[in-house]
Amino acid sequence: MISIFGKYFFRGKNLGFTLLNRKFRHEFDKIKQQFEEHLQAINENTGEIASNFEYVNEMESKLDRLSERIDKIQMFLESSSGIQFAGKTDFDVKRLNRKEQEVFLVIYTLEEEKGNLAYEDIASRLGVSEHLAASYVTSLIEKGVPIVKRYINNRPYFRLDPDFKTLQTKENILQLSLDEFGF
């Protein structure tokens, strides 16, 4: 009798587990379908973000070229007609310590060779880590050195503001000596 009752009991238990298993499987399939829908939406958004990022980079490049053309036109007009255009000449830069001066000079000279710079360029030139180079650049910005920073492929690149660089060349605002630093 116990063996017969045991067979029916376990059989009923198996039927209950099977039914429960089906319900779980059905619920997990619904969750899986929702995750797949979310993944598809994320992939669509990622593609849209990537295309917008490329478009913004293209626009920045066009604006840079346009700015260069305007600068050339302005220089031509100034040289041929004697008309002086008002530019930003009131840069308020706090005094830099010796290391900041060295970093500034590295940026100033490397920019001539490479154009836009990355932290690794400064780090390799100074023999420091990229993190320390980034800290020095941040310190320069905080002290008023106009550094233009832009991101290309999620990597920061920077250069000196062209007006400031021209003024630094003409008037040595920061009172730096290239010989003192071995440049």
C-alpha positions, -999 to +999 in steps of 0.1 A: +000+000+000+028+024+009+045+017-024+013+024-044+006+056-025+042+066-029+040+062-067+009+083-070+023+109-046+056+113-064+038+112-098+016+140-087+046+159-074+063+154-107+032+168-125+033+198-102+070+204-108+064+201-146+036+226-145+057+250-123+087+245-146+065+254-177+053+286-159+089+296-150+100+289-186+072+310-200+080+339-176+117+337-184+109+337-221+089+369-217+118+385-197+142+373-224+120+389-251+119+422-232+157+422-228+161+415-266+138+445-273+158+467-250+191+455-266+177+463-300+167+498-289+201+503-274+218+492-306+197+516-326+205+545-302+242+537-303+242+539-341+224+572-339+248+586-313+278+575-334+265+592-365+257+624-345+292+623-330+307+620-365+285+648-377+296+671-348+333+663-355+328+671-391+311+704-382+340+712-358+365+706-386+346+728-409+344+755-383+381+753-377+388+757-414+364+786-416+381+802-386+415+798-403+401+815-435+386+843-415+420+848-398+438+849-431+413+874-445+416+896-414+454+895-416+453+904-453+429+933-446+451+945-417+483+944-438+468+959-470+445+986-456+460+993-422+427+986-405+431+971-371+404+947-360+397+945-323+408+912-308+408+897-274+440+910-258+430+911-222+440+876-210+441+874-173+467+848-165+479+842-130+516+836-124+527+800-132+551+780-112+582+766-128+567+732-137+536+749-152+559+771-172+577+741-185+544+724-194+532+756-212+564+757-232+560+720-242+525+727-254+536+759-272+565+741-290+548+707-296+518+724-311+539+738-338+550+703-348+519+683-342+488+706-341+464+692-316+481+676-287+471+647-264+482+642-228+505+614-239+525+639-260+532+660-230+538+630-208+564+615-231+581+649-236+584+656-199+589+619-188+558+619-165+526+599-165+496+609-186+476+615-154+502+640-141+503+657-175+465+660-174+468+676-139+493+702-152+471+711-182+441+715-158+463+737-136+472+759-165+435+762-175+426+771-138+453+798-139+438+814-170+459+800-198+433+798-226+436+762-238+410+749-263+401+713-256+381+691-279+373+654-279+379+632-310+369+596-306+364+601-269+400+612-265+408+648-253+430+669-276+440+704-269+458+734-282+465+770-272+440+797-281+454+811-314+450+848-302+467+841-270+495+823-287+501+852-311+500+876-282+524+855-262+548+854-292+546+892-295+545+904-259+557+874-238+527+877-214+540+849-192+576+863-192+591+830-202+626+823-215+630+794-239+667+792-231+660+788-194+641+756-201+663+743-229+639+748-258 
